[in-house]
Amino acid sequence: GPLNPYTGKPSVIDLNVVWDAAANGPVMAAKAIDPVLLGSFEYEGVRVQTVYQKTLDSIKEFTVEKAAEICDLPAETVEMLAKTYATEGPVAVLTYQGIGHHVNSHHNYKNLSLIGALTGNAGKPGAMLFRAYGTSMPTNSAEYMLGKVALNICGMYLPQILETKQWAGKDLDIRMLFCTNGNMLSCESGRAQLVEAVKKVDFVVCADVNLTDTARYADVVLPVTHAYETEDFDGGGSTPFPTYYHKVIDPLFECKTDLEIMRLIADKLGMGQIYAKSDEEFLRAVIDTPANIAGGCGYDDFHKDKPVKNYAFTEKSMVDTFANTPTQRLQYYIEKPMPRNSFGQEIADYERLPHYEHANEAYWENPLREKYPLMGCSEHPKYHVHSQCAHTPWLRELEPEPLLKVNATDAAARGIKQGDYVRVYNDHGYAVLKALVTEGIKPGVVSIPHGWQVDQFVEGHTQDLTNIFMNDFVSNSAFYDFLCEVEKYEGGER
């Protein structure tokens, strides 16, 4: 194929091939007359099988009864849901990231692709998978993709790297952290391990709007502007109208925009030419492509007194075409799975296929449940955007403190009453907070809202209950995946 502009090497065209009954052999999918879905065949001395056959063989143990056992649901409920999805469509599956916070949860996306392909619930109006947003407005991303891309490593590997001073077999000695666009010491799993790792770093800088849990461990805190204090643009979103931030007030006190912070640092390093443009010039360079201007979505259009509709958001764009997949169609099988972070690990064959495996801790048969019988998870309620609204006064009037949701049966067995302060704990850590006794959560499960800060608990932090167990394929943050026990707290209120 043509040269890859990033590597300078020829690209490889790996055509999608099917077994064609008419030709009794492999044929390019686009030219097949009678493609076969099931079966194994001999070709040039090699035994081959269809993807669908390989998939069915790999998941045959997961009957309705097996699924019901894992999910702790009546088999009739599993069967009813399957029939509803298969026959009463079109069905839209809007997952966002809610199913992505167990160690094994990336398999969910392949599994959903399989049932979407089996039932036709994809690629037509009203039937979709995974779509969290509408069509993004095209931008000139080259303006902010400057220089050569350096190592891109999931931050959850930080404790490992600081311990070994290596990554992928090469020396890596991290001496400085610049924390921005996140609050890892509040929101990521394995908080206790991350805190100890951050303490080992020589120099830590945190740029944020609030004094967050992460900022508390920084040597220098850089106050960045709020959205109302800066002009910015986000071409994505769940509506046809891109988000444009118009500055309402000038930045207060010493606050500076992210771009201005980068500009000041670059100047001190003698690289001021990188950010030589003004903020407006940068925005114009990003937004003012010829297509955007022709579509009425240029920089000047966003400064008129009317909403700007994304010209790329059309009725046609609302139906998935899967044009970006190698086969130009919905895929549930990944021929060449690529890990999120590559460090020489061997990729298991099941990463190609729809698959199920237990979570790291939170599964029924885990022997650890003899010591910690309750499955713990987080939730994202309407009063939180991760930790962004943790100290918003009006929201704290509505929800003054974190609450542990616990089923009434589990609470009674532990002598816990409504409003008692409890200690939730395991081998990783603990937290003290008030109990919300309810029938609205499954027996054997407790839940704590995500995003509270350390100063809002009586003691501890709920993210201390989670640990860093890195899935070597996706490196996901598994803060829905821990076991714990709960007891009445005798220390009194804070």
Buried (B, 14 or more C-beta within 10 A) or exposed (E): EEEEEEEEEEEEEEEBBBBBBEEEEBBEBEEBEEBBEEEEBEEEEEEBBBBBBBBBEBBEEBEEEBBBBBEEEEBEEBBEEBEEBBEEBBBEBEBEEEBBBBBBBBBBBBBBBBBBBBBBBBBEEEBBBBBEEBBBBBBBEEBEEEEEEEEEBBBBBBBBBBEEEEBEEEEBEBEEBBBBEBBBBBBBBBBBBBBEBBEEBEEBBBBBBBBBBBBBBBEEBBBBBBBEBBBBBEBBBEEBBBBBBEBEEEBEEEBBBBBBBBBBBBEEEEEEEBBEBEBEEBBBBBBBBEEBBEBEBBBEBBEEEEEBBBBBBEEEEBBBEBEEEBBEBBBBBBEEBEBBBEBEEEBEEBBBBBBBEBBBBBBEEBEBBEEBBBBBBBBBEEBBEEBBBBBBEEBBEEBEBBBBBBBBEBBEEBEBEEEBBBBBBBEBBBBBBBBBBBEEBEEBBBBBBBBBBBEBBBBBBBBBBBBBBBBBBBBBBBBBBBBBBBEBBEEEEE
